[in-house]
């Protein structure tokens, strides 16, 4: 009997952990992909920020456990892409980074708070700047779960916009989500499932499927397929000249070998 109770307890704990990791009961695990960390200097300290760090911070802030939810993933990819464009091979100072988001979601805004060092519980030597400014120009300063849920009830893909700024030079890049990333009914389903909570079982399942597909696309697609504002790098042209030289040398070696063999 005692062994059965222990087994049931372990199974319950595993189930709870799985649910917490997903923030969406029933969601399949995120694909295991390798994304390069965002590197920044916090004072003299080099800091590497991975998608796992942001998932853990989001979970800590919400009290629901680590989660690579779509908003965490999209926020991370936007920050990564913008910093790469603005700094290239340079590693920025945390204090030189400013991020403006029009997208009121806990996942992405907590990403940006972590990267800029402005979030709750952060212990940083330097801080950048984060602003949540909605599409109508309203700046949001109350980042509580209750308030973000309230103002996110009617958002759509057009609100998924971010500006990354290099304060020292004034350079900036505007990123907007590509039109084909969000399914056409994603935000309607999201509102029914997460805000008004009046979704049918069929709508809940469809939202779950789209949630997983969106998360996976955010993790696996290249930045130029996710965001307007990022150009696809040009394809490298084949080195015809170098290849021709190699082929000529190879032919010479072969010819020389044949001559030597015949002389023997």
Number of C-alpha atoms within 10 A of each C-alpha: 6 7 8 9 10 11 12 12 12 12 12 12 12 12 13 13 15 20 18 17 22 21 18 15 13 13 17 15 13 16 12 9 9 10 13 11 15 20 20 23 17 19 14 10 11 14 17 13 18 17 22 16 16 26 22 18 25 25 21 14 18 17 10 16 20 23 29 27 24 20 23 26 24 25 26 29 23 27 21 20 22 25 24 16 15 18 12 10 9 11 15 20 22 23 20 19 23 20 24 20 25 24 26 24 21 20 26 26 27 27 26 28 21 23 28 25 23 18 20 11 11 14 10 15 13 16 23 20 19 22 17 22 17 19 15 8 9 10 14 15 11 10 16 12 12 9 13 18 17 12 14 17 17 13 19 15 18 13 18 23 20 23 18 24 21 20 14 10 9 8 11 17 17 17 21 19 22 16 14 10 16 18 14 12 12 17 18 16 23 22 19 17 19 13 15 10 12 13 18 12 10 9 16 18 16 14 23 21 14 18 22 21 18 20 19 20 19 25 24 15 12 14 21 15 18 25 23 15 17 19 11 10 7 6 6 6 6 8 8 9 9 10 11 11 11 12 12 12 12 12 12 12 12 12 12 11 11 11 11 10 9 7 6 5
